[in-house]
Amino acid sequence: MSYNSFEDMPVWQMAMELAVKIFKLTETLPRKEDYGLTSQIRRAALSIPGNIAEGFGRKHTKDKLNFYYDSRASLAEAKSHLIYGQRVGYFNQVEYEDVEGLISCIWKEINMLITFMHKKTG
């Protein structure tokens, strides 16, 4: 897993795709959610590729791992917000399943990245 840039990492590419999808999905949310669900899910989604990029830029493996863990935590937060949005009727089943599928793929990729980094320290 040697990349010249974080932009070359498939997991970062998927995470950025997720952030864009979340942005578009929340464009139609009611104004009353601007400081609630809209800002919460967008912030969590944008934090995922951001933490992957920051981890990539760190020199020490333990520093990298901390940012990859943060990315995974933000992914879980975004999924929780997505579930809430679907349950209260903001997102339909097709929209939900599309984004949830991408979240599952990113979850697996981040876990593989974390496992790889742990093997480097061991």
FENJO-V581265 format. One line per field, one symbol per residue. psi: psi as a letter, one per 30 degrees, with the letter a starting at -180 (. if undefined). A space follows every 50 residues. Layout:
psi->???
This chain:
psi->ijkflfffkeeeeeeeeeeeeeeeefegllefgegceeeeeeeeeffefe eeeeeefkekeeeeeeeeeeeeeeeeeeeeeeeeeeeggekleeeeeeee eeeeeeeeeeeeeeeeeeeff.
